[in-house]
Amino acid sequence: MTAIPKKSASKGATPRSKARMAAVQALYQMELAGADVSEVVDEFERLRFNKPADPAPLEDDDAATDLEEADATFFSEIVHGVVRRQRDVDPMIHEQLAAGWRLVRVDAILRAILRAGSFELLERRDVPGRVVINEYINVAHAFFDEDEPRVVNGVLDKLGRKLRAEEFDRKRPAPGEA
């Protein structure tokens, strides 16, 4: 019941980028199947990150198993963190949505992307906010061709400016300055 991206976002991606993709898929799986966080994390670590020598194909083998070399620790921290902080994260996302939109009306994959990105902005100060936003826009592009990546950009940018005002208020150095 894992969400399969339309296009691979993992080819040439960093271990953390792959972990983010996997975290979104795991959050989606948990929501749709009502699965326990520990079971889903364990499944991903056993079956998707450490592909056996003679693997049995999983749904769409290219997209579903393109998670080898994902940072399993980072993946687990995101998934567990979203579950732990969901009561904080969901209202923050809801406030950033367009008037009349409720988080429960948002597509389940998009909801998982927004939750994971919001969690990182909230708790992972070791990752620059603009990097978080860009990473989740890339994840959105793997699943959607339409407006959803722009929604991810808009919601996470607004949250980033609220949660990390000092980081977003700093001017970027001009080319050649640093």
C-alpha positions, 0 to 999 in steps of 0.5 A: 500500500505504499505510494509509488511515485510517477517518476523517480526522484531518487536517481542520483539523490543523496541518502537524505533525499531518499530518506525524505521520499521514503518518509512520505511513502511511509506516512501515506501507508500509515494513514491509508492502512492505519499501520503502526509507526514501528511496523512501517519503519521496520518494513521500510528498513528491511524491505526497501533500504537493504535490498536482498541479493535476489529481491522479490519485486515490490509493486513498481520495482524501479520506483518502489525500490529506488530507496537503496542507500537511504539514510535509515536513521534520518528516515526514522527520525522524520516518520517518528517525529511527524507522528509525535508532533502531528498535533502541532504540525497539522494546525500549522499547515492548516493555517497556511492553506488557502481560505476554505481549504482544510487539511483533511481535504488535501490529497493524502500524499500531499498531506504526507509531504506537507507534514514531513516538511513542516516537521523538519522546519519545526525541529531539524534546525541542522537543515537549512529551511530553504533546503527543506523546502526545495527537497519537499518540492522535489518529492512533490514533483515525483508524485504530481504534475500539476499545482501540488509542488507549488502548494508545497512551496507556498505552504512550507515557505510561509511556515519557514518564514514563521518558524525560522524568521531569523534565517529567512530574513537574512539577505542572500549574498550576491554572486561573488559575495560570501 
